[in-house]
Amino acid sequence: LRRSLTESGVSPVHATDLLIAFRQDATKQRYETFDELYNYCRYSAVPVGRYVIDLHGESHGCYRASDALCISLQLLNHLQDCGTDMRKLDRCYIPQTLMRHFRINIRDLLGPEETPPLRRAFITVLDRVDRLNLAAEELPYLVRSRRLRAETMFICRLSMRLADRLSKSDPLAKRVKLTKADGTLSLLRALGALVWL
């Protein structure tokens, strides 16, 4: 990474931001509010997108949409792994204020299937994801690189499809993931949209 940063001229700030998230993962197991969770995503997910933007020489004007996409993907991953995170790491990324609002016991995440209150919490998180995905849709139209445009459009589509799957499936019963069909459809949608750009 040091060699790559030297050759590309990309700032090391994105890498050092990730280190903040890694250290936080080693000590923090609960997030009180969405703001606190978003702040974690600011260091765990956002730097990845910003690094890619800078590596391609794109404008910092792309950051806002890239940040939205990266945070959306991070929240989706938290929902996918909510049971595993609790069982293996005693870690819960669902805001505690939301857990209390829906009267969810933290032990519910250890069950074989979701409870109705957990489903309501998941939907609340997914509502946030939908808004983030809407903001992220602008990204392919902001980047100059045609290759990066195709890639970001594809990832945006995957994020939307995964959000849709999680809205209809129980992540405690089994890991909700994308299928080959999801990948193919997302790619076709992305390529189709590129024709008009």
N, C-alpha and C positions, 0 to 999 in steps of 0.2 A: 504494500500500500504506500509506504514511504517513497519507493521508487516511482510508482505511478503518479503520486502527487507532485513529485519533482518534475517528471516529464510532462505532465499535463498542465501544471500550474494551478490546479484546483486547490482551494483552501483546505487546510486540515481540520477546519472547524466542524465539518460534518462527522468526521471520524471521532473527534473528541466528544462531540455531543452523544454519539452512540455509547461511548464509555460511561457517560453519566447514567444512561439507561441500564447498562449492564450492572453497574454498582447498585443501582436502585433495586434491580431484580434480586440481588443477593440479600437485601434487608427488608424490603417492603412487601407485605402480603395482602394489604387491603387498600382500597381507594374510596375515600369518603364521598366525593362528589364527582359529577361529570367533568367539572373544571380541573380537578386533580388528576383524573384519568387522562384528559386531553393534554395536560402538561407532561405526563409520562410519555404519551404518544409523540409529543414535540421532540423528545430525545430518542425514542425507540424506533420510530417509523419515518417521521418527516425528513431526517437527515439523508435517508437513502434516496428519496426522490430528488432532493436538492442536489445531492452529489451527481446524480445522473444528468440533471438539468445543466449543471456547471460543466460536467465532463463533455457535453455536446456543444458547449459554447452558447447555450440559449440564454435569453434574457431572464433576469430575476423577476420580471413581470409574470413568469410562469409559476413562481413559487406558490402563490395562493391556491391555484387549482391543483398543483402537485401535492401540496400539503393535505388538501381535502381527500384526495385519492389515497394517500398513504395512511391517513388516520382511519379512513373507511376500511381499508384492508386490515389494519391492526385490530379494529373493533370486531370485524368478522372473524378473525383468527381467535380472539378472546372467546367469542360465543362458540365456535367450533370446539375449542379445547376446555370449556368451562368445567366439565366433570373431571377430566384428567388433571387439570391444573390444581383442582381442589384435592383430589386423591393423592397425587404424587408430590405436590409442592405446598399444600395448604395455602394456596394463593387464589384470591377471588378478584377479578377485574370488574365485576358488576358493582357499580357504585353502592356504597352502604346506605345512602339516603334512599335509593330506589328499593333496596332490599327491605328497609324498614317501612317504606310507603306501602308496599304490597304484602307486608307481614310475612316475609320469607325467612325461614330459618337457614342459616348457612349450611346446615347438614343436608338440606334438600338437594344440594349439588352433588351429594354422594349417592343419591338414589339411582335406581335403574332406569327411571324415566322422569321427565319433567312433571312438575305439579302445575295446576292452573295459575297460581301466583307467579311461578317462574316463567310460564309462557307469557304472561302480561309484561314481566320485566324484559324478556327477550324482545318482545314487540316494541317496547319503548326504546331499547337500544337500536333496533333495526329502523325505527323512524328517524333516528339521528343519522344512521348510515345512509338512508335514502336521501336525506338533505345533503350530506357530504358528497354522495355520488352525483347529485344534480350539479353541485358546484364543480366537481371534477370533470364533468362533460366538456367544459370549456378548454381543457388542457390540449387536446389534439389540434385545436384551432389556433393555439397560441405558439406552438413550437414551429420552427422553420424547417428542421430536418424532416424530410419525408419518411425516413425510416423510423425515427422516434415518434412521429405522428401516428404511424401505423401501430407501433408497439403500445403507445399510451391509449389509443382507441380500443385496442384489443383488451388491455388490462381493465379499462373502464367497463367494458362489456362483461368481463369475467366477474368483476366486483358486483355488478347488478344481478347477474345470474346466481351468484352465491348468496346474496342477500335474499333473493326470491326463494331459494331452496331452504334457507334457514327459517324463513317466515312460515314454511309449511312442514318442517321436519323437526324432530326432537333430537337435539344434540347430545342428550344424556343417554338415549337409547342406543345410538350409534353415531359415529363421526359423520357429520354431514359434509360432503365434499362434491366438487364438480366432477362431471362425467366427460367422457370423450365427446359426447354429443354437445355438451355445453361449450367445450373448447372449439369444436367445429363451427357451431352457430355463431359464437362470438367472433371468430376469425372472419367468417363470411360477412357478418354485419360490419366489421371494421373495414374490410376490403371494399365492400360496397360503398361505404361512406367516403372512403378515400377518393373514389372516382369523382365525387362532387367537390373535392377540395382543390 
